Amino acid sequence: MKKLLVSAIALTFGVAIHAQDTGAQKAVQVAQIPGSAMGANTGESIQNGTSNAVQVRQAGTEQSVLTTQDGTSNLARLMQTGNVNGNQALSGQGNWAQVDQDGANNQSTTVQEGDFNNAFTSQNNDGDDQSLGNRAQIMQGTGQQAEMNDAAIEQDGQDNSAYTLQTYDNSDAWTVQNGVGNTSEIDQNAGPENSAGHFAIVNQTGMNNESRVNQSGANGDQDRNSAIARQTGVGNKVEQVQVSSGSAAGNSADVLQGFSGDITVYSAGQDDIFDAVNLFDPTLAGDDDGAGLEATNAVAFQTQTGGENDAVIVQFGDGNNSAQSQNGDGNIAQAIQNLTPDAGFGNVSTQTQVGNDNAATIVQNDRLHTSVQSQTGDENTIVASQRGTANYSDVTQEGNGSYGRTLQHGNDNMAFLTQRDGQSYTIRQNENQFGNNGNNQADILQEGPLGTGVQRGFVPFSASGVTAPHSVGTFSLAPIN
């Protein structure tokens, strides 16, 4: 597979993941006390300090709970029960739950119903007594429909909150937060029963980060929806919503803000569009120093409806915005901003695709770029690369089978391209000219057999900043009675 950025990022991204190891820490199974009955539920609770509280409820067989609390004002409530296929004797078979809390004012609740669930909650992982006001809640399944779920929450710092809800079968979730004021919400529904389920990872470092993952459906050919988000820096937001149902295969989404490691992509479609943008703009291969950057005030959200859609957002630097929405099947969208360690800020990227088998990619670095791309129909492709200062690019393709490319290097360039049915066009402005090299404009309209539009005068657009449509809220757990 070819690399987009030499030695900087290996972009890899999973589309159909049938069994996923999140790498999250698992709950520890407590050994039975010698002499206890075979198949007995087990548990151990350790409390030190003052004002700790714990409540454990278990029904069925072979369940395990382990809780440790140190410090003051900690709360923990764990309940494991269920009715698997009408057999109360097997209710909750094989569930394990673990809660570790240090510091002050931590809250945690874990509810598991069904079989083979595993939940792990840890707050203040470094043991420095700085974990204040954290909240964590894991809820997995109801009744007969909770099998092989796995959830883990780890939090460090102050005033973090995390919420994970998984219903039905074979879901994975992992949330890791380190810093101050982070919030995270994962909501997954993989019905009907015996569906392959979903996979989600959220990793946040810094302050005031938000993340939300909401996935439903994905039972076509037992493919899974997959969402991964990593954030490093200050004030980042991510929202990813994916829906697929019936015969539609699972969608994939990935957001990286603030480079902290490699991302890997398994999709041939993603690979093809990366090759296309690399071939179109060879200067991208020279940007090989993205490591160590942090994302500040970056916002990204992706919405996918249908099946087999791919979306990737990579943002370095500060002040970036990006939004991608795909409706249909087999669409591919990529938005990459600020590839180099230069102080790139203020970029905005928006892509909307309606239909099937469309592909769109945006590459922006350094200052004040704006790019809006919209495709309606099938099998359209857009490749846009902007490198200089204050460039604009607007591409609209309304019919089927159009291919549009825009390349801008330098200053103050603007491009406007509208194609309707089966058209092809390339715009190159100040190529390889990265200084103050002009104030170019371009206005192109092409219409096919179905085109009835009237040419518009070129109107530079000013895209508004993208904001996550859902703000992850905190929650409070009631004291144990």
Rosetta blueprint (number, residue, H / E / L):
1 M L
2 K L
3 K L
4 L L
5 L E
6 V L
7 S L
8 A L
9 I E
10 A L
11 L L
12 T L
13 F L
14 G L
15 V L
16 A L
17 I L
18 H L
19 A L
20 Q L
21 D L
22 T L
23 G L
24 A L
25 Q L
26 K L
27 A L
28 V L
29 Q L
30 V L
31 A L
32 Q L
33 I L
34 P L
35 G L
36 S L
37 A L
38 M L
39 G L
40 A L
41 N L
42 T E
43 G E
44 E E
45 S E
46 I E
47 Q E
48 N L
49 G L
50 T E
51 S L
52 N L
53 A E
54 V E
55 Q E
56 V E
57 R E
58 Q E
59 A L
60 G L
61 T L
62 E L
63 Q L
64 S E
65 V E
66 L E
67 T E
68 T E
69 Q E
70 D L
71 G L
72 T E
73 S L
74 N L
75 L E
76 A E
77 R E
78 L E
79 M E
80 Q E
81 T E
82 G L
83 N L
84 V E
85 N L
86 G L
87 N E
88 Q H
89 A H
90 L H
91 S L
92 G L
93 Q L
94 G L
95 N L
96 W E
97 A E
98 Q E
99 V E
100 D E
101 Q E
102 D L
103 G L
104 A E
105 N L
106 N L
107 Q E
108 S E
109 T E
110 T E
111 V E
112 Q E
113 E E
114 G L
115 D E
116 F L
117 N L
118 N E
119 A E
120 F E
121 T E
122 S E
123 Q E
124 N L
125 N L
126 D L
127 G L
128 D L
129 D L
130 Q L
131 S L
132 L E
133 G L
134 N L
135 R E
136 A E
137 Q E
138 I E
139 M E
140 Q E
141 G L
142 T E
143 G L
144 Q L
145 Q E
146 A L
147 E E
148 M L
149 N L
150 D E
151 A E
152 A E
153 I E
154 E E
155 Q E
156 D E
157 G E
158 Q E
159 D L
160 N L
161 S E
162 A E
163 Y E
164 T E
165 L E
166 Q E
167 T E
168 Y L
169 D L
170 N L
171 S L
172 D E
173 A E
174 W E
175 T E
176 V E
177 Q E
178 N E
179 G E
180 V E
181 G L
182 N L
183 T E
184 S E
185 E E
186 I E
187 D E
188 Q E
189 N E
190 A L
191 G L
192 P L
193 E L
194 N L
195 S L
196 A L
197 G L
198 H E
199 F E
200 A E
201 I E
202 V E
203 N E
204 Q E
205 T E
206 G E
207 M E
208 N L
209 N L
210 E E
211 S E
212 R E
213 V E
214 N E
215 Q E
216 S E
217 G E
218 A L
219 N L
220 G H
221 D H
222 Q H
223 D L
224 R L
225 N E
226 S E
227 A E
228 I E
229 A E
230 R E
231 Q E
232 T E
233 G E
234 V E
235 G L
236 N L
237 K E
238 V E
239 E E
240 Q E
241 V E
242 Q E
243 V E
244 S E
245 S L
246 G L
247 S L
248 A L
249 A L
250 G L
251 N L
252 S E
253 A E
254 D E
255 V E
256 L E
257 Q E
258 G L
259 F L
260 S L
261 G L
262 D L
263 I L
264 T L
265 V L
266 Y L
267 S L
268 A H
269 G H
270 Q H
271 D H
272 D H
273 I H
274 F H
275 D H
276 A H
277 V H
278 N H
279 L H
280 F H
281 D L
282 P H
283 T H
284 L H
285 A H
286 G H
287 D L
288 D L
289 D L
290 G L
291 A L
292 G L
293 L L
294 E L
295 A E
296 T E
297 N L
298 A L
299 V E
300 A E
301 F E
302 Q E
303 T E
304 Q E
305 T E
306 G E
307 G E
308 E L
309 N L
310 D E
311 A E
312 V E
313 I E
314 V E
315 Q E
316 F L
317 G L
318 D E
319 G L
320 N L
321 N E
322 S E
323 A E
324 Q E
325 S E
326 Q E
327 N E
328 G E
329 D E
330 G L
331 N L
332 I E
333 A E
334 Q E
335 A E
336 I E
337 Q E
338 N L
339 L L
340 T L
341 P L
342 D L
343 A L
344 G L
345 F E
346 G L
347 N L
348 V E
349 S E
350 T E
351 Q E
352 T E
353 Q E
354 V E
355 G L
356 N L
357 D L
358 N L
359 A E
360 A E
361 T E
362 I E
363 V E
364 Q E
365 N L
366 D L
367 R L
368 L L
369 H L
370 T E
371 S E
372 V E
373 Q E
374 S E
375 Q E
376 T E
377 G L
378 D L
379 E L
380 N L
381 T E
382 I E
383 V E
384 A E
385 S E
386 Q E
387 R L
388 G L
389 T E
390 A L
391 N L
392 Y E
393 S E
394 D E
395 V E
396 T E
397 Q E
398 E L
399 G L
400 N L
401 G L
402 S L
403 Y E
404 G E
405 R E
406 T E
407 L E
408 Q E
409 H L
410 G L
411 N E
412 D L
413 N L
414 M E
415 A E
416 F E
417 L E
418 T E
419 Q E
420 R L
421 D L
422 G L
423 Q L
424 S E
425 Y E
426 T E
427 I E
428 R E
429 Q E
430 N L
431 E L
432 N L
433 Q L
434 F L
435 G L
436 N L
437 N L
438 G L
439 N L
440 N L
441 Q E
442 A E
443 D E
444 I E
445 L E
446 Q E
447 E L
448 G L
449 P L
450 L L
451 G L
452 T L
453 G L
454 V L
455 Q L
456 R L
457 G L
458 F L
459 V L
460 P L
461 F L
462 S L
463 A L
464 S L
465 G L
466 V L
467 T L
468 A L
469 P L
470 H L
471 S L
472 V L
473 G L
474 T L
475 F L
476 S L
477 L L
478 A L
479 P L
480 I L
481 N L
